Amino acid sequence: MTISPIGNILGAAGLSPLQGTQSATAPTGTEATSGNTFTQALENVQASQDNADTLAKAAATGNLTDIHAYTIAATEASLTTELTVAVRDRAVESFNEIMRMQV
Amino acid sequence: MTSPMFPVFDIAGSALTTHRIWMNAIADNIANVNTVKSMDQPAYQERFIIAQELPSRSGDPVGVGGGVAPVAVELGDAEGRVVYDPQNPLADKNGLVRRPNMDLGDQMTNLILAQRAYQLNLAVVDRARESYQQALNINGR
């Protein structure tokens, strides 16, 4: 009596190798720390604040063509700032919570 | 500046700009409602703003459009309304002059439309801001 050898297990042979997972937070390939993420978020806030400032200057010098361009930019700047502050508050809160943990 | 975070502001902003430009065109039309030209010149031509929808903005996952933009100004009838006005210094030997061929009632209607559309888009901005603000007020505890 002969025993036929076990062939490739179906399915397993068809699996493709694991693709490298992409880092969502660190496009430069550096270590994805929350510090990096915060720096990027702050740069984003800075950009929208700068935009609002530029338009405010244009309004003051009479070079603003669209009134709503300034008010919308100011709204965006205030919203992004509020969002960053909210994220910071939550992060600090989590940190404090962990620091209070009994060991 | 386009912000991927709040596309609704960019979209509504584009509509605000478009309707402001439409109001400019209507203002020009109304300003020239009494502009008289001699017969050898074209009459004042009514200004029409051609608006076109914008393609999706970057970071838009489903393909919502990107708002609206004015792309061109089309001119109306150059023939004008030929009026008999022999006292006019611009009149030719038959006493004819060209007046713009537009209806002031149409202009006023368009002005109301443009103003209401502008207000509508401002309302969109305001509602979006309100919604985002409410999202910020979500408290985990």
gemmi code that builds the backbone of each chain (N, CA, C; Angstrom):
import gemmi

chains = {
    "A": [
        ("MET", (0.844, -1.193, 0.000), (0.000, 0.000, 0.000), (0.876, 1.239, 0.000)),
        ("THR", (0.516, 2.190, -0.852), (1.310, 3.432, -0.917), (0.494, 4.602, -0.379)),
        ("ILE", (1.193, 5.460, 0.278), (0.547, 6.685, 0.787), (0.989, 7.844, -0.096)),
        ("SER", (0.022, 8.493, -0.678), (0.392, 9.642, -1.531), (0.812, 10.822, -0.655)),
        ("PRO", (1.889, 11.498, -1.075), (2.354, 12.628, -0.252), (1.343, 13.772, -0.215)),
        ("ILE", (1.385, 14.487, 0.836), (0.476, 15.631, 0.993), (0.931, 16.765, 0.076)),
        ("GLY", (0.054, 17.207, -0.778), (0.400, 18.307, -1.682), (0.283, 19.653, -0.983)),
        ("ASN", (0.372, 20.664, -1.818), (0.191, 22.016, -1.264), (-1.182, 22.144, -0.622)),
        ("ILE", (-1.203, 22.713, 0.523), (-2.491, 22.958, 1.159), (-3.189, 24.076, 0.379)),
        ("LEU", (-4.399, 23.750, -0.049), (-5.143, 24.717, -0.856), (-5.315, 26.018, -0.080)),
        ("GLY", (-5.231, 27.087, -0.806), (-5.438, 28.374, -0.134), (-4.134, 28.966, 0.306)),
        ("ALA", (-3.381, 28.185, 1.084), (-2.139, 28.746, 1.619), (-1.169, 29.086, 0.498)),
        ("ALA", (-1.223, 28.286, -0.576), (-0.299, 28.524, -1.674), (-0.652, 29.814, -2.412)),
        ("GLY", (-1.939, 30.140, -2.390), (-2.372, 31.313, -3.136), (-2.180, 32.618, -2.387)),
        ("LEU", (-1.736, 32.525, -1.149), (-1.593, 33.756, -0.366), (-0.421, 34.576, -0.881)),
        ("SER", (-0.630, 35.819, -1.044), (0.470, 36.691, -1.449), (1.225, 37.135, -0.202)),
        ("PRO", (2.513, 37.410, -0.377), (3.269, 37.837, 0.803), (2.716, 39.131, 1.376)),
        ("LEU", (2.963, 39.384, 2.623), (2.467, 40.584, 3.294), (3.018, 41.838, 2.626)),
        ("GLN", (2.149, 42.763, 2.367), (2.607, 44.047, 1.831), (3.100, 44.887, 3.004)),
        ("GLY", (4.085, 45.715, 2.694), (4.558, 46.608, 3.747), (3.458, 47.585, 4.110)),
        ("THR", (3.177, 47.682, 5.370), (2.117, 48.604, 5.771), (2.643, 50.024, 5.686)),
        ("GLN", (1.760, 50.911, 5.245), (2.188, 52.297, 5.090), (1.926, 53.062, 6.379)),
        ("SER", (2.870, 53.893, 6.719), (2.698, 54.717, 7.910), (1.858, 55.924, 7.549)),
        ("ALA", (0.792, 56.118, 8.280), (-0.113, 57.214, 7.953), (0.410, 58.545, 8.473)),
        ("THR", (1.228, 58.482, 9.507), (1.597, 59.736, 10.162), (2.984, 60.227, 9.807)),
        ("ALA", (3.849, 59.344, 9.336), (5.217, 59.781, 9.101), (5.616, 59.575, 7.653)),
        ("PRO", (5.353, 60.559, 6.780), (5.680, 60.390, 5.374), (7.174, 60.369, 5.110)),
        ("THR", (7.998, 60.897, 6.012), (9.431, 60.942, 5.778), (10.113, 59.649, 6.176)),
        ("GLY", (9.352, 58.724, 6.727), (9.935, 57.454, 7.111), (10.503, 57.476, 8.512)),
        ("THR", (10.425, 58.601, 9.185), (10.904, 58.661, 10.551), (9.903, 57.982, 11.468)),
        ("GLU", (10.312, 57.798, 12.661), (9.467, 57.115, 13.622), (8.191, 57.930, 13.844)),
        ("ALA", (7.074, 57.234, 13.738), (5.800, 57.927, 13.876), (5.480, 58.133, 15.348)),
        ("THR", (5.841, 59.266, 15.838), (5.508, 59.581, 17.215), (4.347, 60.557, 17.231)),
        ("SER", (3.684, 60.623, 18.369), (2.597, 61.591, 18.448), (3.157, 63.006, 18.405)),
        ("GLY", (4.432, 63.141, 18.783), (5.069, 64.459, 18.691), (5.103, 64.966, 17.266)),
        ("ASN", (5.476, 64.061, 16.337), (5.501, 64.427, 14.919), (4.136, 64.865, 14.450)),
        ("THR", (3.137, 64.067, 14.828), (1.783, 64.361, 14.408), (1.362, 65.738, 14.892)),
        ("PHE", (1.708, 66.030, 16.133), (1.339, 67.335, 16.690), (2.058, 68.464, 15.960)),
        ("THR", (3.334, 68.214, 15.633), (4.083, 69.251, 14.905), (3.401, 69.552, 13.587)),
        ("GLN", (2.990, 68.473, 12.892), (2.311, 68.678, 11.600), (1.001, 69.428, 11.786)),
        ("ALA", (0.263, 69.037, 12.823), (-1.021, 69.694, 13.075), (-0.799, 71.168, 13.371)),
        ("LEU", (0.246, 71.459, 14.147), (0.524, 72.857, 14.487), (0.942, 73.651, 13.256)),
        ("GLU", (1.692, 72.988, 12.349), (2.062, 73.669, 11.108), (0.817, 73.996, 10.291)),
        ("ASN", (-0.134, 73.072, 10.313), (-1.397, 73.278, 9.617), (-2.138, 74.483, 10.204)),
        ("VAL", (-2.175, 74.547, 11.532), (-2.818, 75.673, 12.211), (-2.110, 76.968, 11.838)),
        ("GLN", (-0.773, 76.911, 11.854), (0.021, 78.091, 11.529), (-0.300, 78.576, 10.122)),
        ("ALA", (-0.425, 77.615, 9.187), (-0.705, 77.984, 7.790), (-2.043, 78.687, 7.676)),
        ("SER", (-3.059, 78.164, 8.375), (-4.369, 78.802, 8.242), (-4.402, 80.157, 8.949)),
        ("GLN", (-3.635, 80.284, 10.041), (-3.538, 81.588, 10.704), (-2.850, 82.602, 9.795)),
        ("ASP", (-1.781, 82.153, 9.130), (-1.053, 83.038, 8.215), (-1.951, 83.513, 7.084)),
        ("ASN", (-2.743, 82.570, 6.571), (-3.659, 82.892, 5.479), (-4.644, 83.966, 5.918)),
        ("ALA", (-5.218, 83.790, 7.127), (-6.167, 84.777, 7.650), (-5.484, 86.120, 7.857)),
        ("ASP", (-4.226, 86.094, 8.326), (-3.490, 87.337, 8.548), (-3.252, 88.087, 7.244)),
        ("THR", (-2.857, 87.313, 6.203), (-2.610, 87.929, 4.894), (-3.864, 88.633, 4.392)),
        ("LEU", (-5.008, 87.937, 4.555), (-6.262, 88.508, 4.058), (-6.685, 89.703, 4.910)),
        ("ALA", (-6.398, 89.650, 6.220), (-6.724, 90.785, 7.088), (-5.919, 92.008, 6.664)),
        ("LYS", (-4.646, 91.766, 6.319), (-3.785, 92.854, 5.840), (-4.351, 93.429, 4.545)),
        ("ALA", (-4.793, 92.515, 3.652), (-5.369, 92.959, 2.381), (-6.619, 93.796, 2.622)),
        ("ALA", (-7.418, 93.401, 3.625), (-8.632, 94.148, 3.940), (-8.269, 95.542, 4.449)),
        ("ALA", (-7.235, 95.608, 5.311), (-6.850, 96.885, 5.898), (-6.287, 97.833, 4.851)),
        ("THR", (-5.603, 97.288, 3.834), (-4.995, 98.139, 2.819), (-5.908, 98.343, 1.617)),
        ("GLY", (-7.125, 97.820, 1.698), (-8.078, 98.028, 0.607), (-7.825, 97.153, -0.596)),
        ("ASN", (-7.100, 96.075, -0.412), (-6.802, 95.191, -1.538), (-7.617, 93.907, -1.522)),
        ("LEU", (-8.571, 93.840, -0.621), (-9.363, 92.611, -0.511), (-10.484, 92.649, -1.535)),
        ("THR", (-10.519, 91.650, -2.424), (-11.573, 91.642, -3.432), (-12.830, 90.950, -2.905)),
        ("ASP", (-12.643, 89.941, -2.071), (-13.785, 89.200, -1.554), (-13.838, 89.324, -0.039)),
        ("ILE", (-14.905, 89.930, 0.442), (-15.062, 90.065, 1.899), (-15.115, 88.692, 2.545)),
        ("HIS", (-15.867, 87.780, 1.896), (-16.060, 86.463, 2.493), (-14.752, 85.679, 2.545)),
        ("ALA", (-13.798, 86.021, 1.668), (-12.519, 85.292, 1.694), (-11.864, 85.454, 3.054)),
        ("TYR", (-11.916, 86.686, 3.590), (-11.306, 86.911, 4.909), (-12.110, 86.222, 6.008)),
        ("THR", (-13.423, 86.445, 6.010), (-14.222, 85.901, 7.119), (-14.161, 84.381, 7.138)),
        ("ILE", (-14.142, 83.755, 5.947), (-14.056, 82.294, 5.894), (-12.683, 81.833, 6.373)),
        ("ALA", (-11.634, 82.546, 5.954), (-10.277, 82.174, 6.392), (-10.160, 82.308, 7.903)),
        ("ALA", (-10.759, 83.373, 8.453), (-10.704, 83.574, 9.907), (-11.450, 82.458, 10.624)),
        ("THR", (-12.614, 82.058, 10.045), (-13.375, 80.962, 10.640), (-12.563, 79.675, 10.625)),
        ("GLU", (-11.913, 79.415, 9.471), (-11.095, 78.208, 9.347), (-9.964, 78.211, 10.366)),
        ("ALA", (-9.310, 79.382, 10.492), (-8.194, 79.489, 11.434), (-8.668, 79.224, 12.852)),
        ("SER", (-9.807, 79.810, 13.212), (-10.293, 79.629, 14.584), (-10.718, 78.180, 14.819)),
        ("LEU", (-11.317, 77.561, 13.780), (-11.738, 76.161, 13.939), (-10.541, 75.234, 14.092)),
        ("THR", (-9.506, 75.438, 13.260), (-8.328, 74.562, 13.359), (-7.639, 74.759, 14.711)),
        ("THR", (-7.598, 76.011, 15.173), (-6.995, 76.256, 16.484), (-7.785, 75.549, 17.573)),
        ("GLU", (-9.103, 75.699, 17.523), (-9.948, 75.054, 18.534), (-9.750, 73.543, 18.513)),
        ("LEU", (-9.640, 73.001, 17.284), (-9.461, 71.552, 17.151), (-8.141, 71.118, 17.776)),
        ("THR", (-7.094, 71.871, 17.493), (-5.783, 71.530, 18.059), (-5.819, 71.603, 19.582)),
        ("VAL", (-6.459, 72.644, 20.085), (-6.559, 72.790, 21.534), (-7.322, 71.605, 22.125)),
        ("ALA", (-8.393, 71.203, 21.448), (-9.188, 70.071, 21.936), (-8.350, 68.802, 21.968)),
        ("VAL", (-7.570, 68.585, 20.878), (-6.724, 67.385, 20.813), (-5.674, 67.433, 21.918)),
        ("ARG", (-5.059, 68.596, 22.100), (-4.050, 68.745, 23.158), (-4.670, 68.433, 24.523)),
        ("ASP", (-5.854, 69.004, 24.768), (-6.510, 68.789, 26.067), (-6.745, 67.304, 26.324)),
        ("ARG", (-7.246, 66.600, 25.276), (-7.515, 65.167, 25.443), (-6.227, 64.397, 25.698)),
        ("ALA", (-5.169, 64.781, 24.962), (-3.893, 64.069, 25.104), (-3.332, 64.263, 26.508)),
        ("VAL", (-3.359, 65.507, 26.971), (-2.849, 65.799, 28.315), (-3.679, 65.062, 29.357)),
        ("GLU", (-4.990, 65.036, 29.123), (-5.906, 64.361, 30.040), (-5.566, 62.871, 30.151)),
        ("SER", (-5.328, 62.233, 28.972), (-4.975, 60.805, 28.968), (-3.665, 60.583, 29.708)),
        ("PHE", (-2.700, 61.461, 29.449), (-1.401, 61.352, 30.099), (-1.564, 61.436, 31.623)),
        ("ASN", (-2.312, 62.422, 32.079), (-2.531, 62.582, 33.517), (-3.208, 61.362, 34.122)),
        ("GLU", (-4.167, 60.836, 33.351), (-4.907, 59.655, 33.815), (-3.939, 58.493, 34.054)),
        ("ILE", (-3.007, 58.313, 33.100), (-2.038, 57.226, 33.223), (-1.083, 57.507, 34.393)),
        ("MET", (-0.694, 58.751, 34.566), (0.229, 59.104, 35.655), (-0.403, 58.856, 37.019)),
        ("ARG", (-1.716, 58.951, 37.089), (-2.400, 58.724, 38.358), (-2.553, 57.252, 38.703)),
        ("MET", (-2.165, 56.392, 37.733), (-2.375, 54.949, 37.930), (-1.545, 54.435, 39.104)),
        ("GLN", (-2.164, 53.591, 39.947), (-1.460, 53.012, 41.099), (-0.602, 51.843, 40.647)),
        ("VAL", (0.675, 51.833, 41.050), (1.510, 50.668, 40.698), (2.035, 49.971, 41.948)),
    ],
    "B": [
        ("MET", (-6.473, 79.760, -0.328), (-5.881, 78.512, 0.189), (-6.949, 77.442, 0.253)),
        ("THR", (-6.609, 76.286, -0.209), (-7.573, 75.204, -0.068), (-7.197, 74.400, 1.160)),
        ("SER", (-8.185, 74.128, 1.954), (-7.917, 73.326, 3.143), (-8.642, 72.001, 3.012)),
        ("PRO", (-7.920, 70.907, 3.091), (-8.572, 69.613, 2.946), (-9.478, 69.298, 4.140)),
        ("MET", (-9.286, 70.080, 5.224), (-10.054, 69.770, 6.416), (-11.499, 70.269, 6.306)),
        ("PHE", (-11.679, 71.427, 5.714), (-13.017, 72.013, 5.629), (-13.364, 72.324, 4.174)),
        ("PRO", (-13.610, 71.294, 3.350), (-13.880, 71.576, 1.935), (-15.148, 72.397, 1.731)),
        ("VAL", (-16.079, 72.301, 2.667), (-17.352, 73.017, 2.498), (-17.114, 74.521, 2.435)),
        ("PHE", (-16.096, 75.007, 3.144), (-15.804, 76.436, 3.101), (-15.297, 76.841, 1.721)),
        ("ASP", (-14.475, 75.983, 1.126), (-13.955, 76.288, -0.209), (-15.083, 76.277, -1.234)),
        ("ILE", (-15.964, 75.277, -1.089), (-17.053, 75.146, -2.061), (-17.998, 76.341, -1.962)),
        ("ALA", (-18.439, 76.636, -0.729), (-19.350, 77.769, -0.544), (-18.649, 79.076, -0.906)),
        ("GLY", (-17.354, 79.156, -0.617), (-16.594, 80.361, -0.950), (-16.547, 80.600, -2.448)),
        ("SER", (-16.404, 79.518, -3.215), (-16.366, 79.675, -4.671), (-17.699, 80.215, -5.181)),
        ("ALA", (-18.793, 79.744, -4.563), (-20.113, 80.229, -4.979), (-20.293, 81.692, -4.579)),
        ("LEU", (-19.764, 82.075, -3.420), (-19.854, 83.475, -2.993), (-19.128, 84.383, -3.980)),
        ("THR", (-17.929, 83.950, -4.395), (-17.166, 84.738, -5.371), (-17.942, 84.856, -6.681)),
        ("THR", (-18.476, 83.722, -7.140), (-19.210, 83.730, -8.406), (-20.388, 84.686, -8.355)),
        ("HIS", (-21.141, 84.647, -7.243), (-22.326, 85.499, -7.181), (-21.959, 86.964, -6.976)),
        ("ARG", (-20.813, 87.206, -6.326), (-20.351, 88.593, -6.229), (-20.047, 89.126, -7.625)),
        ("ILE", (-19.420, 88.285, -8.460), (-19.076, 88.717, -9.819), (-20.341, 88.900, -10.656)),
        ("TRP", (-21.329, 88.030, -10.416), (-22.613, 88.198, -11.116), (-23.237, 89.541, -10.732)),
        ("MET", (-23.180, 89.870, -9.433), (-23.715, 91.167, -8.994), (-22.965, 92.311, -9.656)),
        ("ASN", (-21.643, 92.162, -9.840), (-20.872, 93.187, -10.546), (-21.406, 93.374, -11.961)),
        ("ALA", (-21.677, 92.236, -12.635), (-22.173, 92.306, -14.015), (-23.536, 92.988, -14.058)),
        ("ILE", (-24.403, 92.659, -13.083), (-25.732, 93.271, -13.058), (-25.594, 94.768, -12.792)),
        ("ALA", (-24.674, 95.118, -11.892), (-24.438, 96.535, -11.605), (-24.007, 97.260, -12.868)),
        ("ASP", (-23.133, 96.616, -13.650), (-22.670, 97.205, -14.906), (-23.837, 97.388, -15.864)),
        ("ASN", (-24.703, 96.378, -15.936), (-25.868, 96.453, -16.827), (-26.784, 97.600, -16.422)),
        ("ILE", (-27.055, 97.700, -15.111), (-27.971, 98.742, -14.652), (-27.327, 100.119, -14.822)),
        ("ALA", (-26.007, 100.173, -14.615), (-25.313, 101.451, -14.759), (-25.407, 101.962, -16.188)),
        ("ASN", (-25.465, 101.044, -17.153), (-25.458, 101.442, -18.565), (-26.835, 101.408, -19.204)),
        ("VAL", (-27.872, 101.418, -18.367), (-29.211, 101.250, -18.927), (-29.584, 102.436, -19.830)),
        ("ASN", (-28.960, 103.593, -19.608), (-29.271, 104.779, -20.424), (-28.141, 105.172, -21.358)),
        ("THR", (-27.183, 104.257, -21.544), (-26.049, 104.583, -22.406), (-26.490, 104.566, -23.871)),
        ("VAL", (-26.368, 105.716, -24.511), (-26.800, 105.862, -25.904), (-25.564, 105.855, -26.794)),
        ("LYS", (-25.676, 105.135, -27.909), (-24.570, 105.103, -28.868), (-25.088, 105.574, -30.230)),
        ("SER", (-24.155, 106.083, -31.046), (-24.550, 106.470, -32.403), (-24.719, 105.205, -33.247)),
        ("MET", (-25.311, 105.388, -34.429), (-25.686, 104.229, -35.235), (-24.470, 103.465, -35.774)),
        ("ASP", (-23.318, 104.142, -35.916), (-22.146, 103.434, -36.447), (-21.364, 102.699, -35.362)),
        ("GLN", (-21.872, 102.723, -34.127), (-21.215, 102.004, -33.031), (-22.153, 100.918, -32.507)),
        ("PRO", (-21.586, 99.840, -31.927), (-22.472, 98.841, -31.301), (-23.099, 99.421, -30.030)),
        ("ALA", (-24.316, 99.013, -29.750), (-24.985, 99.452, -28.523), (-24.298, 98.815, -27.322)),
        ("TYR", (-24.599, 99.355, -26.132), (-24.085, 98.685, -24.920), (-24.655, 97.276, -24.897)),
        ("GLN", (-23.751, 96.282, -24.721), (-24.197, 94.889, -24.749), (-24.344, 94.377, -23.332)),
        ("GLU", (-25.488, 93.788, -23.071), (-25.765, 93.234, -21.754), (-24.691, 92.203, -21.389)),
        ("ARG", (-24.228, 92.237, -20.120), (-23.206, 91.299, -19.653), (-23.859, 90.089, -19.015)),
        ("PHE", (-23.456, 88.910, -19.495), (-23.903, 87.659, -18.892), (-22.681, 86.933, -18.339)),
        ("ILE", (-22.749, 86.460, -17.105), (-21.651, 85.687, -16.530), (-21.879, 84.212, -16.839)),
        ("ILE", (-20.884, 83.560, -17.405), (-20.963, 82.116, -17.642), (-20.289, 81.413, -16.465)),
        ("ALA", (-21.076, 80.620, -15.753), (-20.534, 79.896, -14.596), (-20.392, 78.423, -14.947)),
        ("GLN", (-19.420, 77.790, -14.309), (-19.196, 76.373, -14.575), (-18.854, 75.673, -13.266)),
        ("GLU", (-19.316, 74.419, -13.143), (-18.992, 73.681, -11.920), (-17.520, 73.303, -11.902)),
        ("LEU", (-16.950, 73.179, -10.708), (-15.533, 72.848, -10.565), (-15.378, 71.350, -10.293)),
        ("PRO", (-14.256, 70.757, -10.718), (-14.015, 69.339, -10.411), (-13.771, 69.139, -8.921)),
        ("SER", (-13.814, 67.889, -8.500), (-13.619, 67.556, -7.088), (-12.299, 68.115, -6.573)),
        ("ARG", (-12.328, 68.451, -5.296), (-11.085, 68.928, -4.680), (-10.271, 67.746, -4.188)),
        ("SER", (-8.984, 67.987, -3.984), (-8.109, 66.897, -3.541), (-8.555, 66.401, -2.171)),
        ("GLY", (-8.470, 65.124, -1.984), (-8.856, 64.543, -0.711), (-10.340, 64.240, -0.623)),
        ("ASP", (-11.039, 64.395, -1.737), (-12.467, 64.103, -1.750), (-12.666, 62.637, -2.152)),
        ("PRO", (-13.168, 61.805, -1.240), (-13.198, 60.372, -1.523), (-14.337, 59.928, -2.435)),
        ("VAL", (-15.423, 60.667, -2.506), (-16.581, 60.167, -3.241), (-16.865, 60.905, -4.539)),
        ("GLY", (-16.213, 62.021, -4.763), (-16.445, 62.727, -6.018), (-17.517, 63.788, -5.948)),
        ("VAL", (-17.666, 64.398, -4.775), (-18.492, 65.599, -4.678), (-17.760, 66.689, -5.446)),
        ("GLY", (-18.493, 67.526, -6.139), (-17.863, 68.581, -6.927), (-17.146, 69.585, -6.068)),
        ("GLY", (-16.465, 70.507, -6.720), (-15.644, 71.467, -5.992), (-16.212, 72.863, -5.951)),
        ("GLY", (-17.503, 73.015, -6.281), (-18.095, 74.339, -6.249), (-18.316, 74.876, -7.648)),
        ("VAL", (-18.223, 76.180, -7.785), (-18.562, 76.825, -9.055), (-17.554, 77.949, -9.300)),
        ("ALA", (-17.336, 78.262, -10.574), (-16.426, 79.358, -10.902), (-16.949, 80.096, -12.142)),
        ("PRO", (-16.819, 81.426, -12.145), (-17.168, 82.163, -13.360), (-16.066, 81.961, -14.380)),
        ("VAL", (-16.410, 81.587, -15.610), (-15.382, 81.283, -16.595), (-15.321, 82.319, -17.718)),
        ("ALA", (-16.437, 83.004, -17.973), (-16.417, 83.943, -19.092), (-17.552, 84.948, -18.956)),
        ("VAL", (-17.463, 86.023, -19.707), (-18.557, 86.978, -19.813), (-19.051, 86.928, -21.248)),
        ("GLU", (-20.338, 86.661, -21.412), (-20.923, 86.689, -22.749), (-21.615, 88.029, -22.932)),
        ("LEU", (-21.578, 88.533, -24.157), (-22.195, 89.820, -24.428), (-23.507, 89.637, -25.169)),
        ("GLY", (-24.452, 90.496, -24.830), (-25.774, 90.413, -25.447), (-25.823, 91.118, -26.790)),
        ("ASP", (-27.014, 91.500, -27.183), (-27.320, 92.084, -28.478), (-26.544, 93.390, -28.705)),
        ("ALA", (-25.772, 93.428, -29.814), (-25.007, 94.632, -30.137), (-25.831, 95.593, -30.995)),
        ("GLU", (-26.905, 95.076, -31.547), (-27.790, 95.885, -32.404), (-28.480, 96.967, -31.564)),
        ("GLY", (-28.883, 96.572, -30.358), (-29.555, 97.497, -29.458), (-30.976, 97.800, -29.917)),
        ("ARG", (-31.587, 98.718, -29.198), (-32.900, 99.215, -29.617), (-32.656, 100.493, -30.399)),
        ("VAL", (-33.035, 100.487, -31.646), (-32.842, 101.686, -32.469), (-34.027, 102.623, -32.224)),
        ("VAL", (-33.690, 103.817, -31.715), (-34.738, 104.745, -31.287), (-34.636, 106.027, -32.108)),
        ("TYR", (-35.765, 106.576, -32.426), (-35.793, 107.856, -33.131), (-35.671, 108.972, -32.092)),
        ("ASP", (-34.536, 109.681, -32.125), (-34.290, 110.726, -31.128), (-33.472, 111.838, -31.806)),
        ("PRO", (-34.123, 112.621, -32.649), (-33.375, 113.590, -33.475), (-32.689, 114.676, -32.666)),
        ("GLN", (-33.146, 114.935, -31.425), (-32.511, 115.984, -30.607), (-31.155, 115.527, -30.081)),
        ("ASN", (-30.953, 114.189, -30.060), (-29.719, 113.660, -29.482), (-28.515, 114.037, -30.343)),
        ("PRO", (-27.451, 114.555, -29.720), (-26.264, 114.914, -30.523), (-25.635, 113.716, -31.229)),
        ("LEU", (-25.949, 112.487, -30.775), (-25.371, 111.292, -31.393), (-26.221, 110.787, -32.564)),
        ("ALA", (-27.364, 111.401, -32.791), (-28.281, 110.880, -33.804), (-27.705, 111.037, -35.207)),
        ("ASP", (-27.998, 110.075, -36.083), (-27.527, 110.173, -37.460), (-28.509, 111.039, -38.264)),
        ("LYS", (-28.331, 111.060, -39.591), (-29.132, 111.999, -40.389), (-30.618, 111.639, -40.384)),
        ("ASN", (-30.928, 110.374, -40.083), (-32.333, 109.977, -39.976), (-32.880, 110.177, -38.559)),
        ("GLY", (-32.019, 110.682, -37.649), (-32.447, 110.933, -36.271), (-32.474, 109.681, -35.414)),
        ("LEU", (-31.683, 108.657, -35.779), (-31.727, 107.392, -35.027), (-30.504, 107.242, -34.126)),
        ("VAL", (-30.698, 106.647, -32.966), (-29.597, 106.294, -32.049), (-29.817, 104.870, -31.551)),
        ("ARG", (-28.753, 104.297, -30.976), (-28.866, 102.945, -30.392), (-28.944, 103.054, -28.873)),
        ("ARG", (-29.922, 102.402, -28.311), (-30.013, 102.270, -26.859), (-29.805, 100.790, -26.521)),
        ("PRO", (-29.323, 100.472, -25.304), (-29.084, 99.055, -24.971), (-30.388, 98.251, -24.979)),
        ("ASN", (-30.270, 97.041, -25.531), (-31.456, 96.186, -25.618), (-31.511, 95.280, -24.394)),
        ("MET", (-31.910, 95.845, -23.253), (-32.114, 94.992, -22.083), (-33.307, 95.471, -21.287)),
        ("ASP", (-33.797, 94.588, -20.481), (-34.993, 94.845, -19.690), (-34.562, 95.096, -18.253)),
        ("LEU", (-34.904, 96.258, -17.744), (-34.526, 96.612, -16.383), (-35.176, 95.675, -15.364)),
        ("GLY", (-36.370, 95.194, -15.714), (-37.041, 94.231, -14.822), (-36.244, 92.949, -14.678)),
        ("ASP", (-35.694, 92.480, -15.811), (-34.826, 91.289, -15.773), (-33.628, 91.535, -14.865)),
        ("GLN", (-33.051, 92.718, -14.999), (-31.857, 93.020, -14.204), (-32.185, 92.996, -12.713)),
        ("MET", (-33.320, 93.566, -12.360), (-33.705, 93.595, -10.941), (-33.975, 92.184, -10.430)),
        ("THR", (-34.621, 91.370, -11.285), (-34.875, 89.974, -10.900), (-33.559, 89.232, -10.675)),
        ("ASN", (-32.618, 89.429, -11.622), (-31.308, 88.785, -11.482), (-30.582, 89.272, -10.238)),
        ("LEU", (-30.754, 90.564, -9.936), (-30.084, 91.118, -8.764), (-30.590, 90.436, -7.488)),
        ("ILE", (-31.916, 90.229, -7.447), (-32.490, 89.559, -6.275), (-31.988, 88.119, -6.202)),
        ("LEU", (-31.953, 87.441, -7.385), (-31.454, 86.061, -7.422), (-30.017, 85.987, -6.919)),
        ("ALA", (-29.184, 86.898, -7.407), (-27.767, 86.881, -7.018), (-27.624, 87.137, -5.528)),
        ("GLN", (-28.407, 88.098, -5.022), (-28.317, 88.425, -3.602), (-28.771, 87.251, -2.744)),
        ("ARG", (-29.873, 86.628, -3.141), (-30.382, 85.487, -2.362), (-29.398, 84.318, -2.397)),
        ("ALA", (-28.804, 84.070, -3.571), (-27.839, 82.966, -3.678), (-26.618, 83.243, -2.812)),
        ("TYR", (-26.203, 84.505, -2.779), (-25.068, 84.886, -1.923), (-25.407, 84.603, -0.469)),
        ("GLN", (-26.609, 85.017, -0.069), (-27.045, 84.786, 1.317), (-27.129, 83.302, 1.634)),
        ("LEU", (-27.631, 82.516, 0.656), (-27.741, 81.067, 0.839), (-26.390, 80.448, 1.141)),
        ("ASN", (-25.381, 80.858, 0.364), (-24.058, 80.276, 0.554), (-23.430, 80.730, 1.866)),
        ("LEU", (-23.772, 81.950, 2.283), (-23.321, 82.386, 3.604), (-23.962, 81.513, 4.684)),
        ("ALA", (-25.230, 81.163, 4.459), (-25.914, 80.283, 5.414), (-25.237, 78.922, 5.471)),
        ("VAL", (-24.784, 78.432, 4.301), (-24.072, 77.146, 4.264), (-22.801, 77.226, 5.107)),
        ("VAL", (-22.044, 78.314, 4.937), (-20.816, 78.492, 5.718), (-21.148, 78.477, 7.211)),
        ("ASP", (-22.205, 79.205, 7.553), (-22.570, 79.331, 8.969), (-22.998, 77.989, 9.560)),
        ("ARG", (-23.817, 77.238, 8.795), (-24.261, 75.925, 9.288), (-23.082, 74.986, 9.459)),
        ("ALA", (-22.149, 75.016, 8.480), (-20.976, 74.135, 8.556), (-20.140, 74.476, 9.784)),
        ("ARG", (-19.950, 75.789, 10.003), (-19.162, 76.212, 11.167), (-19.824, 75.727, 12.455)),
        ("GLU", (-21.153, 75.898, 12.501), (-21.913, 75.455, 13.678), (-21.740, 73.955, 13.919)),
        ("SER", (-21.835, 73.181, 12.813), (-21.716, 71.721, 12.936), (-20.341, 71.338, 13.460)),
        ("TYR", (-19.296, 71.936, 12.862), (-17.934, 71.605, 13.279), (-17.733, 71.976, 14.745)),
        ("GLN", (-18.286, 73.136, 15.123), (-18.144, 73.587, 16.509), (-18.795, 72.582, 17.461)),
        ("GLN", (-19.958, 72.064, 17.022), (-20.643, 71.086, 17.864), (-19.839, 69.805, 17.974)),
        ("ALA", (-19.183, 69.417, 16.863), (-18.330, 68.224, 16.910), (-17.177, 68.427, 17.884)),
        ("LEU", (-16.686, 69.671, 17.955), (-15.589, 69.965, 18.879), (-16.042, 69.889, 20.328)),
        ("ASN", (-17.324, 70.075, 20.524), (-17.835, 70.089, 21.896), (-18.146, 68.699, 22.429)),
        ("ILE", (-17.935, 67.661, 21.583), (-18.147, 66.300, 22.075), (-17.189, 66.068, 23.234)),
        ("ASN", (-17.725, 65.646, 24.347), (-16.868, 65.407, 25.497), (-16.889, 63.928, 25.839)),
        ("GLY", (-15.711, 63.334, 25.931), (-15.599, 61.895, 26.164), (-16.119, 61.465, 27.520)),
        ("ARG", (-16.182, 62.427, 28.449), (-16.567, 62.004, 29.794), (-18.033, 62.287, 30.089)),
    ],
}
model = gemmi.Model(1)
for chain_id, residues in chains.items():
    chain = gemmi.Chain(chain_id)
    for i, (resn, *xyz) in enumerate(residues, 1):
        res = gemmi.Residue()
        res.name, res.seqid = resn, gemmi.SeqId(i, " ")
        for name, pos in zip(("N", "CA", "C"), xyz):
            atom = gemmi.Atom()
            atom.name, atom.element = name, gemmi.Element(name[0])
            atom.pos, atom.b_iso = gemmi.Position(*pos), 0.0
            res.add_atom(atom)
        chain.add_residue(res)
    model.add_chain(chain)
structure = gemmi.Structure()
structure.add_model(model)
structure.setup_entities()
